[in-house]
């Protein structure tokens, strides 16, 4: 049985003049801060949680293109139970999950988690990571709300 997938509408960033430029400028500014984790892992994990097929596809491919092993790419969803991630990566992935699932706990980002992240990232890096997580969650929500389809993006 074949199902034709179609988006509900064109991508919202193209419906509002300047929206795509603003998001690209935001991303460019934030990318100036170096992190001890490939941001693509953060983007992939949040996208898995949010069910954003466009972003899961894009970020998994980007990781493979950057030379990441299949084991690490495939294990992102189960990072806690694999030996493939450094302590800094584990802290970043834990923060990604916490900030993506804000409503799952009364204290979405407990002090213990923040302290763990702080062991590996300085203030500017923490700010960049939080902004990265916020931005991928924005993209996920835009794509999921309008049912954007893998391979049909015009950017």
VOMIDREN-777129 format. One record per atom (N, C-alpha, C): residue number from 1; chain; atom name; x, y, z. Coordinates in Angstrom, 3 decimals, padded with zeros to 6 digits, always signed. Example, Ala and Ser with C-alpha at 12.3 -4.5 7.8 and 13.67 -1.06 7.14 Angstrom:
(1; "A"; "N"; (+013.190; -005.690; +007.800))
(1; "A"; "CA"; (+012.300; -004.500; +007.800))
(1; "A"; "C"; (+013.200; -003.300; +007.800))
(2; "A"; "N"; (+012.850; -002.250; +007.080))
(2; "A"; "CA"; (+013.670; -001.060; +007.140))
(2; "A"; "C"; (+012.900; +000.030; +007.870))
END
This chain:
(1; "A"; "N"; (+000.848; -001.168; +000.000))
(1; "A"; "CA"; (+000.000; +000.000; +000.000))
(1; "A"; "C"; (+000.901; +001.242; +000.000))
(2; "A"; "N"; (+000.706; +002.096; -000.961))
(2; "A"; "CA"; (+001.503; +003.305; -001.095))
(2; "A"; "C"; (+000.713; +004.510; -000.607))
(3; "A"; "N"; (+001.378; +005.335; +000.186))
(3; "A"; "CA"; (+000.753; +006.544; +000.684))
(3; "A"; "C"; (+001.519; +007.739; +000.135))
(4; "A"; "N"; (+000.818; +008.670; -000.457))
(4; "A"; "CA"; (+001.448; +009.885; -000.935))
(4; "A"; "C"; (+001.493; +010.885; +000.213))
(5; "A"; "N"; (+002.677; +011.353; +000.494))
(5; "A"; "CA"; (+002.856; +012.314; +001.574))
(5; "A"; "C"; (+002.867; +013.718; +000.989))
(6; "A"; "N"; (+002.112; +014.589; +001.605))
(6; "A"; "CA"; (+002.107; +015.985; +001.173))
(6; "A"; "C"; (+002.132; +016.889; +002.396))
(7; "A"; "N"; (+002.797; +018.006; +002.234))
(7; "A"; "CA"; (+002.839; +018.999; +003.301))
(7; "A"; "C"; (+001.491; +019.705; +003.378))
(8; "A"; "N"; (+001.159; +020.194; +004.550))
(8; "A"; "CA"; (-000.088; +020.947; +004.732))
(8; "A"; "C"; (-000.041; +022.301; +004.045))
(9; "A"; "N"; (+001.148; +022.878; +004.010))
(9; "A"; "CA"; (+001.337; +024.186; +003.380))
(9; "A"; "C"; (+002.821; +024.352; +003.127))
(10; "A"; "N"; (+003.161; +025.405; +002.407))
(10; "A"; "CA"; (+004.568; +025.736; +002.220))
(10; "A"; "C"; (+005.186; +026.009; +003.591))
(11; "A"; "N"; (+006.487; +025.895; +003.665))
(11; "A"; "CA"; (+007.162; +026.086; +004.943))
(11; "A"; "C"; (+006.900; +027.499; +005.471))
(12; "A"; "N"; (+006.563; +027.627; +006.756))
(12; "A"; "CA"; (+006.249; +028.939; +007.342))
(12; "A"; "C"; (+007.351; +029.987; +007.191))
(13; "A"; "N"; (+008.617; +029.580; +007.156))
(13; "A"; "CA"; (+009.682; +030.581; +007.044))
(13; "A"; "C"; (+009.660; +031.314; +005.711))
(14; "A"; "N"; (+008.951; +030.748; +004.737))
(14; "A"; "CA"; (+008.852; +031.411; +003.438))
(14; "A"; "C"; (+007.552; +032.195; +003.310))
(15; "A"; "N"; (+006.635; +032.005; +004.233))
(15; "A"; "CA"; (+005.360; +032.736; +004.204))
(15; "A"; "C"; (+005.483; +034.126; +004.819))
(16; "A"; "N"; (+006.473; +034.327; +005.666))
(16; "A"; "CA"; (+006.679; +035.606; +006.347))
(16; "A"; "C"; (+008.000; +036.196; +005.842))
(17; "A"; "N"; (+007.926; +037.326; +005.230))
(17; "A"; "CA"; (+009.126; +037.958; +004.677))
(17; "A"; "C"; (+010.168; +038.194; +005.775))
(18; "A"; "N"; (+011.373; +037.746; +005.505))
(18; "A"; "CA"; (+012.488; +037.946; +006.424))
(18; "A"; "C"; (+012.649; +036.861; +007.474))
(19; "A"; "N"; (+011.693; +035.957; +007.609))
(19; "A"; "CA"; (+011.777; +034.924; +008.654))
(19; "A"; "C"; (+012.970; +034.000; +008.441))
(20; "A"; "N"; (+013.158; +033.524; +007.222))
(20; "A"; "CA"; (+014.279; +032.625; +006.951))
(20; "A"; "C"; (+015.604; +033.357; +007.169))
(21; "A"; "N"; (+015.692; +034.598; +006.715))
(21; "A"; "CA"; (+016.921; +035.377; +006.921))
(21; "A"; "C"; (+017.223; +035.532; +008.410))
(22; "A"; "N"; (+016.193; +035.782; +009.205))
(22; "A"; "CA"; (+016.382; +035.960; +010.648))
(22; "A"; "C"; (+016.875; +034.672; +011.293))
(23; "A"; "N"; (+016.290; +033.537; +010.932))
(23; "A"; "CA"; (+016.721; +032.269; +011.514))
(23; "A"; "C"; (+018.135; +031.903; +011.068))
(24; "A"; "N"; (+018.468; +032.198; +009.831))
(24; "A"; "CA"; (+019.822; +031.921; +009.359))
(24; "A"; "C"; (+020.844; +032.820; +010.066))
(25; "A"; "N"; (+020.491; +034.072; +010.288))
(25; "A"; "CA"; (+021.391; +034.987; +011.004))
(25; "A"; "C"; (+021.591; +034.527; +012.447))
(26; "A"; "N"; (+020.522; +034.091; +013.081))
(26; "A"; "CA"; (+020.588; +033.557; +014.444))
(26; "A"; "C"; (+021.549; +032.376; +014.490))
(27; "A"; "N"; (+021.390; +031.450; +013.552))
(27; "A"; "CA"; (+022.228; +030.260; +013.498))
(27; "A"; "C"; (+023.695; +030.627; +013.256))
(28; "A"; "N"; (+023.933; +031.549; +012.360))
(28; "A"; "CA"; (+025.300; +031.973; +012.054))
(28; "A"; "C"; (+025.963; +032.581; +013.280))
(29; "A"; "N"; (+025.257; +033.444; +013.991))
(29; "A"; "CA"; (+025.816; +034.067; +015.191))
(29; "A"; "C"; (+026.149; +033.015; +016.240))
(30; "A"; "N"; (+025.249; +032.082; +016.451))
(30; "A"; "CA"; (+025.453; +031.064; +017.480))
(30; "A"; "C"; (+026.567; +030.088; +017.100))
(31; "A"; "N"; (+026.728; +029.823; +015.818))
(31; "A"; "CA"; (+027.743; +028.853; +015.379))
(31; "A"; "C"; (+029.171; +029.370; +015.570))
(32; "A"; "N"; (+029.324; +030.632; +015.887))
(32; "A"; "CA"; (+030.661; +031.186; +016.141))
(32; "A"; "C"; (+031.271; +030.645; +017.435))
(33; "A"; "N"; (+030.447; +030.084; +018.288))
(33; "A"; "CA"; (+030.927; +029.509; +019.550))
(33; "A"; "C"; (+031.206; +028.021; +019.326))
(34; "A"; "N"; (+032.415; +027.629; +019.605))
(34; "A"; "CA"; (+032.821; +026.239; +019.448))
(34; "A"; "C"; (+032.337; +025.411; +020.639))
(35; "A"; "N"; (+031.815; +024.218; +020.352))
(35; "A"; "CA"; (+031.353; +023.304; +021.401))
(35; "A"; "C"; (+032.137; +022.000; +021.340))
(36; "A"; "N"; (+032.280; +021.307; +022.473))
(36; "A"; "CA"; (+032.980; +020.020; +022.486))
(36; "A"; "C"; (+032.078; +018.859; +022.063))
(37; "A"; "N"; (+031.050; +019.163; +021.304))
(37; "A"; "CA"; (+030.147; +018.146; +020.768))
(37; "A"; "C"; (+029.718; +018.644; +019.396))
(38; "A"; "N"; (+029.589; +017.736; +018.471))
(38; "A"; "CA"; (+029.063; +018.117; +017.170))
(38; "A"; "C"; (+027.593; +018.472; +017.367))
(39; "A"; "N"; (+027.234; +019.688; +017.008))
(39; "A"; "CA"; (+025.858; +020.166; +017.186))
(39; "A"; "C"; (+024.849; +019.262; +016.488))
(40; "A"; "N"; (+025.281; +018.575; +015.470))
(40; "A"; "CA"; (+024.368; +017.691; +014.742))
(40; "A"; "C"; (+023.800; +016.601; +015.646))
(41; "A"; "N"; (+024.573; +016.157; +016.653))
(41; "A"; "CA"; (+024.052; +015.167; +017.602))
(41; "A"; "C"; (+022.909; +015.761; +018.416))
(42; "A"; "N"; (+023.077; +016.996; +018.849))
(42; "A"; "CA"; (+022.021; +017.692; +019.594))
(42; "A"; "C"; (+020.779; +017.827; +018.718))
(43; "A"; "N"; (+020.989; +018.255; +017.482))
(43; "A"; "CA"; (+019.869; +018.438; +016.550))
(43; "A"; "C"; (+019.169; +017.124; +016.254))
(44; "A"; "N"; (+019.957; +016.067; +016.067))
(44; "A"; "CA"; (+019.363; +014.757; +015.789))
(44; "A"; "C"; (+018.548; +014.269; +016.974))
(45; "A"; "N"; (+019.081; +014.390; +018.186))
(45; "A"; "CA"; (+018.353; +013.871; +019.358))
(45; "A"; "C"; (+017.052; +014.614; +019.584))
(46; "A"; "N"; (+017.072; +015.937; +019.524))
(46; "A"; "CA"; (+015.828; +016.696; +019.701))
(46; "A"; "C"; (+014.827; +016.333; +018.608))
(47; "A"; "N"; (+015.304; +016.184; +017.392))
(47; "A"; "CA"; (+014.423; +015.860; +016.266))
(47; "A"; "C"; (+013.808; +014.477; +016.414))
(48; "A"; "N"; (+014.564; +013.530; +016.960))
(48; "A"; "CA"; (+014.000; +012.202; +017.231))
(48; "A"; "C"; (+012.870; +012.315; +018.243))
(49; "A"; "N"; (+013.103; +013.043; +019.311))
(49; "A"; "CA"; (+012.094; +013.202; +020.357))
(49; "A"; "C"; (+010.835; +013.851; +019.796))
(50; "A"; "N"; (+011.017; +014.867; +018.964))
(50; "A"; "CA"; (+009.884; +015.618; +018.418))
(50; "A"; "C"; (+009.233; +014.968; +017.201))
(51; "A"; "N"; (+009.797; +013.884; +016.715))
(51; "A"; "CA"; (+009.217; +013.207; +015.554))
(51; "A"; "C"; (+009.307; +014.016; +014.275))
(52; "A"; "N"; (+010.381; +014.779; +014.119))
(52; "A"; "CA"; (+010.556; +015.595; +012.912))
(52; "A"; "C"; (+011.381; +014.804; +011.898))
(53; "A"; "N"; (+010.694; +014.176; +010.964))
(53; "A"; "CA"; (+011.371; +013.321; +009.985))
(53; "A"; "C"; (+012.348; +014.103; +009.116))
(54; "A"; "N"; (+012.008; +015.338; +008.760))
(54; "A"; "CA"; (+012.890; +016.161; +007.933))
(54; "A"; "C"; (+014.224; +016.366; +008.644))
(55; "A"; "N"; (+014.166; +016.731; +009.912))
(55; "A"; "CA"; (+015.392; +017.021; +010.658))
(55; "A"; "C"; (+016.145; +015.753; +011.037))
(56; "A"; "N"; (+015.452; +014.674; +011.357))
(56; "A"; "CA"; (+016.143; +013.411; +011.645))
(56; "A"; "C"; (+016.953; +013.000; +010.425))
(57; "A"; "N"; (+016.329; +013.044; +009.269))
(57; "A"; "CA"; (+016.998; +012.679; +008.023))
(57; "A"; "C"; (+018.197; +013.594; +007.766))
(58; "A"; "N"; (+017.978; +014.892; +007.863))
(58; "A"; "CA"; (+019.022; +015.880; +007.563))
(58; "A"; "C"; (+020.224; +015.754; +008.495))
(59; "A"; "N"; (+019.982; +015.648; +009.792))
(59; "A"; "CA"; (+021.083; +015.658; +010.746))
(59; "A"; "C"; (+021.814; +014.324; +010.812))
(60; "A"; "N"; (+021.117; +013.223; +010.598))
(60; "A"; "CA"; (+021.800; +011.924; +010.508))
(60; "A"; "C"; (+022.716; +011.903; +009.288))
(61; "A"; "N"; (+022.231; +012.410; +008.173))
(61; "A"; "CA"; (+023.061; +012.472; +006.963))
(61; "A"; "C"; (+024.255; +013.393; +007.157))
(62; "A"; "N"; (+024.045; +014.527; +007.821))
(62; "A"; "CA"; (+025.140; +015.470; +008.065))
(62; "A"; "C"; (+026.219; +014.832; +008.943))
(63; "A"; "N"; (+025.806; +014.074; +009.943))
(63; "A"; "CA"; (+026.776; +013.395; +010.806))
(63; "A"; "C"; (+027.583; +012.372; +010.016))
(64; "A"; "N"; (+026.923; +011.603; +009.187))
(64; "A"; "CA"; (+027.631; +010.603; +008.371))
(64; "A"; "C"; (+028.581; +011.293; +007.395))
(65; "A"; "N"; (+028.125; +012.380; +006.785))
(65; "A"; "CA"; (+028.971; +013.122; +005.842))
(65; "A"; "C"; (+030.202; +013.697; +006.545))
(66; "A"; "N"; (+030.051; +014.070; +007.811))
(66; "A"; "CA"; (+031.166; +014.611; +008.598))
(66; "A"; "C"; (+032.116; +013.523; +009.089))
(67; "A"; "N"; (+031.782; +012.263; +008.805))
(67; "A"; "CA"; (+032.665; +011.167; +009.167))
(67; "A"; "C"; (+032.309; +010.438; +010.449))
(68; "A"; "N"; (+031.162; +010.755; +011.027))
(68; "A"; "CA"; (+030.755; +010.039; +012.243))
(68; "A"; "C"; (+030.439; +008.581; +011.905))
(69; "A"; "N"; (+030.726; +007.711; +012.854))
(69; "A"; "CA"; (+030.472; +006.282; +012.646))
(69; "A"; "C"; (+028.978; +005.985; +012.680))
(70; "A"; "N"; (+028.612; +004.918; +012.000))
(70; "A"; "CA"; (+027.216; +004.483; +012.031))
(70; "A"; "C"; (+026.791; +004.175; +013.456))
(71; "A"; "N"; (+027.697; +003.585; +014.249))
(71; "A"; "CA"; (+027.357; +003.240; +015.632))
(71; "A"; "C"; (+026.907; +004.474; +016.410))
(72; "A"; "N"; (+027.656; +005.558; +016.285))
(72; "A"; "CA"; (+027.309; +006.782; +017.027))
(72; "A"; "C"; (+026.015; +007.404; +016.504))
(73; "A"; "N"; (+025.858; +007.443; +015.213))
(73; "A"; "CA"; (+024.635; +008.029; +014.640))
(73; "A"; "C"; (+023.421; +007.207; +015.050))
(74; "A"; "N"; (+023.513; +005.895; +014.923))
(74; "A"; "CA"; (+022.376; +005.029; +015.258))
(74; "A"; "C"; (+022.094; +004.992; +016.751))
(75; "A"; "N"; (+023.110; +005.235; +017.568))
(75; "A"; "CA"; (+022.966; +005.117; +019.023))
(75; "A"; "C"; (+022.467; +006.388; +019.704))
(76; "A"; "N"; (+022.296; +007.468; +018.986))
(76; "A"; "CA"; (+021.899; +008.725; +019.624))
(76; "A"; "C"; (+020.627; +008.553; +020.451))
(77; "A"; "N"; (+019.666; +007.818; +019.944))
(77; "A"; "CA"; (+018.409; +007.629; +020.663))
(77; "A"; "C"; (+018.557; +006.816; +021.942))
(78; "A"; "N"; (+019.658; +006.093; +022.073))
(78; "A"; "CA"; (+019.909; +005.266; +023.257))
(78; "A"; "C"; (+021.278; +005.589; +023.844))
(79; "A"; "N"; (+021.658; +006.858; +023.789))
(79; "A"; "CA"; (+023.005; +007.277; +024.177))
(79; "A"; "C"; (+023.389; +006.883; +025.597))
(80; "A"; "N"; (+022.424; +006.822; +026.498))
(80; "A"; "CA"; (+022.735; +006.471; +027.892))
(80; "A"; "C"; (+023.250; +005.039; +028.031))
(81; "A"; "N"; (+022.847; +004.190; +027.102))
(81; "A"; "CA"; (+023.150; +002.764; +027.208))
(81; "A"; "C"; (+024.233; +002.309; +026.245))
(82; "A"; "N"; (+025.028; +003.257; +025.739))
(82; "A"; "CA"; (+026.108; +002.898; +024.824))
(82; "A"; "C"; (+027.414; +003.508; +025.302))
(83; "A"; "N"; (+028.541; +002.944; +024.882))
(83; "A"; "CA"; (+029.844; +003.489; +025.265))
(83; "A"; "C"; (+030.379; +004.511; +024.265))
(84; "A"; "N"; (+029.565; +004.954; +023.325))
(84; "A"; "CA"; (+030.047; +005.731; +022.187))
(84; "A"; "C"; (+030.184; +007.231; +022.410))
(85; "A"; "N"; (+029.767; +007.752; +023.561))
(85; "A"; "CA"; (+029.734; +009.197; +023.753))
(85; "A"; "C"; (+030.602; +009.626; +024.931))
(86; "A"; "N"; (+031.262; +010.751; +024.762))
(86; "A"; "CA"; (+032.128; +011.301; +025.809))
(86; "A"; "C"; (+031.269; +011.884; +026.932))
(87; "A"; "N"; (+031.869; +012.150; +028.082))
(87; "A"; "CA"; (+031.113; +012.801; +029.150))
(87; "A"; "C"; (+030.516; +014.156; +028.721))
(88; "A"; "N"; (+031.247; +014.941; +027.955))
(88; "A"; "CA"; (+030.721; +016.227; +027.481))
(88; "A"; "C"; (+029.531; +016.013; +026.551))
(89; "A"; "N"; (+029.630; +015.037; +025.681))
(89; "A"; "CA"; (+028.513; +014.735; +024.772))
(89; "A"; "C"; (+027.301; +014.235; +025.555))
(90; "A"; "N"; (+027.533; +013.415; +026.552))
(90; "A"; "CA"; (+026.431; +012.901; +027.374))
(90; "A"; "C"; (+025.718; +014.047; +028.108))
(91; "A"; "N"; (+026.492; +014.978; +028.631))
(91; "A"; "CA"; (+025.894; +016.128; +029.320))
(91; "A"; "C"; (+025.065; +016.955; +028.343))
(92; "A"; "N"; (+025.591; +017.182; +027.156))
(92; "A"; "CA"; (+024.863; +017.964; +026.146))
(92; "A"; "C"; (+023.603; +017.242; +025.693))
(93; "A"; "N"; (+023.680; +015.939; +025.531))
(93; "A"; "CA"; (+022.489; +015.175; +025.124))
(93; "A"; "C"; (+021.441; +015.149; +026.242))
(94; "A"; "N"; (+021.892; +015.068; +027.480))
(94; "A"; "CA"; (+020.945; +015.105; +028.604))
(94; "A"; "C"; (+020.235; +016.455; +028.663))
(95; "A"; "N"; (+020.979; +017.535; +028.461))
(95; "A"; "CA"; (+020.358; +018.856; +028.451))
(95; "A"; "C"; (+019.412; +018.998; +027.262))
(96; "A"; "N"; (+019.792; +018.445; +026.139))
(96; "A"; "CA"; (+018.913; +018.461; +024.954))
(96; "A"; "C"; (+017.586; +017.801; +025.273))
(97; "A"; "N"; (+017.640; +016.638; +025.880))
(97; "A"; "CA"; (+016.403; +015.939; +026.228))
(97; "A"; "C"; (+015.580; +016.737; +027.236))
(98; "A"; "N"; (+016.226; +017.290; +028.239))
(98; "A"; "CA"; (+015.502; +018.050; +029.267))
(98; "A"; "C"; (+014.810; +019.270; +028.668))
(99; "A"; "N"; (+015.502; +020.016; +027.819))
(99; "A"; "CA"; (+014.926; +021.228; +027.241))
(99; "A"; "C"; (+013.921; +020.928; +026.126))
(100; "A"; "N"; (+013.993; +019.743; +025.568))
(100; "A"; "CA"; (+013.019; +019.347; +024.544))
(100; "A"; "C"; (+011.750; +018.808; +025.193))
(101; "A"; "N"; (+011.888; +018.224; +026.365))
(101; "A"; "CA"; (+010.745; +017.648; +027.094))
(101; "A"; "C"; (+010.441; +018.469; +028.342))
(102; "A"; "N"; (+010.270; +019.746; +028.200))
(102; "A"; "CA"; (+010.100; +020.646; +029.347))
(102; "A"; "C"; (+008.981; +020.227; +030.296))
(103; "A"; "N"; (+007.888; +019.749; +029.770))
(103; "A"; "CA"; (+006.721; +019.446; +030.600))
(103; "A"; "C"; (+006.812; +018.098; +031.313))
(104; "A"; "N"; (+007.852; +017.331; +031.040))
(104; "A"; "CA"; (+007.948; +015.986; +031.615))
(104; "A"; "C"; (+008.342; +015.972; +033.092))
(105; "A"; "N"; (+008.911; +017.072; +033.594))
(105; "A"; "CA"; (+009.336; +017.135; +034.993))
(105; "A"; "C"; (+008.998; +018.511; +035.557))
(106; "A"; "N"; (+008.738; +018.569; +036.862))
(106; "A"; "CA"; (+008.461; +019.872; +037.461))
(106; "A"; "C"; (+009.691; +020.761; +037.441))
(107; "A"; "N"; (+010.863; +020.195; +037.603))
(107; "A"; "CA"; (+012.116; +020.934; +037.484))
(107; "A"; "C"; (+012.788; +020.430; +036.213))
(108; "A"; "N"; (+012.472; +021.066; +035.099))
(108; "A"; "CA"; (+012.908; +020.573; +033.785))
(108; "A"; "C"; (+014.421; +020.448; +033.671))
(109; "A"; "N"; (+015.148; +021.380; +034.276))
(109; "A"; "CA"; (+016.607; +021.332; +034.241))
(109; "A"; "C"; (+017.111; +021.411; +035.683))
(110; "A"; "N"; (+017.197; +020.271; +036.331))
(110; "A"; "CA"; (+017.647; +020.273; +037.735))
(110; "A"; "C"; (+019.091; +020.769; +037.858))
(111; "A"; "N"; (+019.417; +021.261; +039.027))
(111; "A"; "CA"; (+020.767; +021.769; +039.282))
(111; "A"; "C"; (+021.840; +020.732; +038.970))
(112; "A"; "N"; (+021.571; +019.478; +039.265))
(112; "A"; "CA"; (+022.557; +018.422; +039.009))
(112; "A"; "C"; (+022.900; +018.356; +037.529))
(113; "A"; "N"; (+021.903; +018.478; +036.669))
(113; "A"; "CA"; (+022.132; +018.445; +035.230))
(113; "A"; "C"; (+022.912; +019.687; +034.797))
(114; "A"; "N"; (+022.498; +020.848; +035.276))
(114; "A"; "CA"; (+023.199; +022.086; +034.925))
(114; "A"; "C"; (+024.657; +022.024; +035.376))
(115; "A"; "N"; (+024.889; +021.490; +036.574))
(115; "A"; "CA"; (+026.253; +021.354; +037.080))
(115; "A"; "C"; (+027.073; +020.406; +036.210))
(116; "A"; "N"; (+026.450; +019.322; +035.765))
(116; "A"; "CA"; (+027.139; +018.371; +034.891))
(116; "A"; "C"; (+027.535; +019.048; +033.573))
(117; "A"; "N"; (+026.623; +019.781; +032.999))
(117; "A"; "CA"; (+026.918; +020.511; +031.761))
(117; "A"; "C"; (+028.038; +021.515; +032.012))
(118; "A"; "N"; (+027.984; +022.182; +033.152))
(118; "A"; "CA"; (+028.974; +023.205; +033.498))
(118; "A"; "C"; (+030.376; +022.631; +033.714))
(119; "A"; "N"; (+030.479; +021.355; +034.014))
(119; "A"; "CA"; (+031.788; +020.711; +034.132))
(119; "A"; "C"; (+032.510; +020.663; +032.789))
(120; "A"; "N"; (+031.755; +020.713; +031.702))
(120; "A"; "CA"; (+032.322; +020.523; +030.368))
(120; "A"; "C"; (+032.248; +021.764; +029.482))
(121; "A"; "N"; (+031.365; +022.696; +029.808))
(121; "A"; "CA"; (+031.162; +023.868; +028.976))
(121; "A"; "C"; (+031.252; +025.134; +029.818))
(122; "A"; "N"; (+031.898; +026.152; +029.277))
(122; "A"; "CA"; (+031.944; +027.435; +029.965))
(122; "A"; "C"; (+030.635; +028.192; +029.706))
(123; "A"; "N"; (+030.509; +029.390; +030.244))
(123; "A"; "CA"; (+029.249; +030.127; +030.158))
(123; "A"; "C"; (+028.826; +030.391; +028.709))
(124; "A"; "N"; (+029.772; +030.798; +027.879))
(124; "A"; "CA"; (+029.432; +031.078; +026.490))
(124; "A"; "C"; (+029.018; +029.792; +025.763))
(125; "A"; "N"; (+029.694; +028.710; +026.032))
(125; "A"; "CA"; (+029.342; +027.437; +025.414))
(125; "A"; "C"; (+027.972; +026.947; +025.890))
(126; "A"; "N"; (+027.682; +027.121; +027.177))
(126; "A"; "CA"; (+026.356; +026.754; +027.685))
(126; "A"; "C"; (+025.276; +027.587; +026.994))
(127; "A"; "N"; (+025.542; +028.873; +026.840))
(127; "A"; "CA"; (+024.581; +029.744; +026.158))
(127; "A"; "C"; (+024.363; +029.266; +024.724))
(128; "A"; "N"; (+025.441; +028.942; +024.035))
(128; "A"; "CA"; (+025.334; +028.470; +022.651))
(128; "A"; "C"; (+024.559; +027.155; +022.571))
(129; "A"; "N"; (+024.818; +026.254; +023.510))
(129; "A"; "CA"; (+024.107; +024.977; +023.519))
(129; "A"; "C"; (+022.617; +025.182; +023.760))
(130; "A"; "N"; (+022.277; +026.008; +024.734))
(130; "A"; "CA"; (+020.858; +026.282; +025.009))
(130; "A"; "C"; (+020.198; +026.906; +023.786))
(131; "A"; "N"; (+020.872; +027.841; +023.136))
(131; "A"; "CA"; (+020.319; +028.454; +021.926))
(131; "A"; "C"; (+020.178; +027.435; +020.798))
(132; "A"; "N"; (+021.153; +026.540; +020.659))
(132; "A"; "CA"; (+021.061; +025.478; +019.651))
(132; "A"; "C"; (+019.847; +024.585; +019.894))
(133; "A"; "N"; (+019.658; +024.204; +021.135))
(133; "A"; "CA"; (+018.527; +023.338; +021.481))
(133; "A"; "C"; (+017.213; +024.066; +021.213))
(134; "A"; "N"; (+017.154; +025.328; +021.566))
(134; "A"; "CA"; (+015.937; +026.106; +021.311))
(134; "A"; "C"; (+015.666; +026.210; +019.821))
(135; "A"; "N"; (+016.714; +026.450; +019.035))
(135; "A"; "CA"; (+016.500; +026.617; +017.600))
(135; "A"; "C"; (+016.070; +025.316; +016.927))
(136; "A"; "N"; (+016.675; +024.189; +017.288))
(136; "A"; "CA"; (+016.255; +022.944; +016.637))
(136; "A"; "C"; (+014.825; +022.605; +017.036))
(137; "A"; "N"; (+014.439; +022.924; +018.253))
(137; "A"; "CA"; (+013.058; +022.703; +018.658))
(137; "A"; "C"; (+012.107; +023.591; +017.852))
(138; "A"; "N"; (+012.529; +024.810; +017.539))
(138; "A"; "CA"; (+011.726; +025.681; +016.680))
(138; "A"; "C"; (+011.560; +025.056; +015.301))
(139; "A"; "N"; (+012.660; +024.644; +014.686))
(139; "A"; "CA"; (+012.583; +024.014; +013.361))
(139; "A"; "C"; (+011.699; +022.763; +013.401))
(140; "A"; "N"; (+011.864; +021.947; +014.432))
(140; "A"; "CA"; (+011.036; +020.738; +014.562))
(140; "A"; "C"; (+009.562; +021.090; +014.589))
(141; "A"; "N"; (+009.207; +022.088; +015.363))
(141; "A"; "CA"; (+007.802; +022.473; +015.498))
(141; "A"; "C"; (+007.242; +023.039; +014.198))
(142; "A"; "N"; (+008.043; +023.816; +013.489))
(142; "A"; "CA"; (+007.596; +024.334; +012.192))
(142; "A"; "C"; (+007.351; +023.191; +011.210))
(143; "A"; "N"; (+008.285; +022.253; +011.159))
(143; "A"; "CA"; (+008.172; +021.131; +010.218))
(143; "A"; "C"; (+007.034; +020.184; +010.571))
(144; "A"; "N"; (+006.901; +019.862; +011.851))
(144; "A"; "CA"; (+005.857; +018.927; +012.281))
(144; "A"; "C"; (+004.468; +019.549; +012.113))
(145; "A"; "N"; (+004.319; +020.808; +012.491))
(145; "A"; "CA"; (+003.005; +021.459; +012.391))
(145; "A"; "C"; (+002.485; +021.490; +010.961))
(146; "A"; "N"; (+003.391; +021.692; +010.016))
(146; "A"; "CA"; (+002.969; +021.810; +008.618))
(146; "A"; "C"; (+003.242; +020.548; +007.810))
(147; "A"; "N"; (+003.654; +019.490; +008.515))
(147; "A"; "CA"; (+003.930; +018.181; +007.904))
(147; "A"; "C"; (+004.871; +018.279; +006.704))
(148; "A"; "N"; (+006.003; +018.916; +006.938))
(148; "A"; "CA"; (+007.000; +018.993; +005.877))
(148; "A"; "C"; (+007.517; +017.582; +005.589))
(149; "A"; "N"; (+007.812; +017.313; +004.331))
(149; "A"; "CA"; (+008.160; +015.963; +003.884))
(149; "A"; "C"; (+009.659; +015.883; +003.558))
(150; "A"; "N"; (+010.297; +014.826; +004.015))
(150; "A"; "CA"; (+011.709; +014.588; +003.740))
(150; "A"; "C"; (+011.947; +014.662; +002.224))
(151; "A"; "N"; (+012.966; +015.412; +001.843))
(151; "A"; "CA"; (+013.348; +015.505; +000.437))
(151; "A"; "C"; (+012.589; +016.542; -000.360))
(152; "A"; "N"; (+011.637; +017.213; +000.249))
(152; "A"; "CA"; (+010.843; +018.192; -000.491))
(152; "A"; "C"; (+011.135; +019.629; -000.047))
(153; "A"; "N"; (+012.231; +019.851; +000.684))
(153; "A"; "CA"; (+012.561; +021.183; +001.154))
(153; "A"; "C"; (+013.176; +021.979; +000.018))
(154; "A"; "N"; (+012.930; +023.272; +000.056))
(154; "A"; "CA"; (+013.474; +024.151; -000.987))
(154; "A"; "C"; (+014.583; +025.047; -000.455))
(155; "A"; "N"; (+015.184; +024.656; +000.660))
(155; "A"; "CA"; (+016.289; +025.462; +001.155))
(155; "A"; "C"; (+017.588; +024.743; +001.016))
END
